[in-house]
Amino acid sequence: GHHFREGRWIRDRTYLDDYAVFWFRRGGEPRRYSFWAADSIYRHALVVGDFSRAVDLLPDLVANYEAWEEARLEPDGLFWQIDDRDGMEFSASGRILNGGERIVGMAAIRPTINSYMYGDARAIATLAQLAGQAETAALFQAKADTLKALVQGRLWNDSLGFFTVMPRDY
């Protein structure tokens, strides 16, 4: 995602257009790590003023989102990810056992992955609207709205004043 954010200002847009295609059609693994792909591709289209590549990738973006749902969506509607697959290394949610041993690589409900999925759902909704796919647009806007409410309601910690990680076995 950050490659797209940094590169969206490059005048020759073929670099990021090719990069977007790589992730979905030429061997990329968009679910190996947390990746705000749809939002990044949409934001690039906003900068260049051309949504043709983003709309062309819409079926891939939808399939990617659905694959995330299948693999990482909890029954309560929040996504989970493993520390080092979410850019957190092993610091954000590792547990310490009684003897002081630290459990690393823990799967947890994280504000980060849920924020990325929210952004992707909104981007897909907008791109679907641009593509004349009202039903898909409505479906993904509803997903975004639900996810936003869940993140704000379940992951916000009033006493700490920020969003926190929640173990999957909460």
Buried (B, 14 or more C-beta within 10 A) or exposed (E): BEEBBEBBEEEEBEEBBEBBBEBBEEEBEBBEBBBBBBBBBBBBBEBBEEBEBBBBBBEBBBEBBEEBEEEBBEEEBBBBBBBBBBBBEBEBBBEEEEEEEEEBEBBBBBBBBBBBBBBBBBBBBBBBBBBEBEEBBEBBBEBBBBBBEBBEEBBEEEEEEEBBBBEEEE
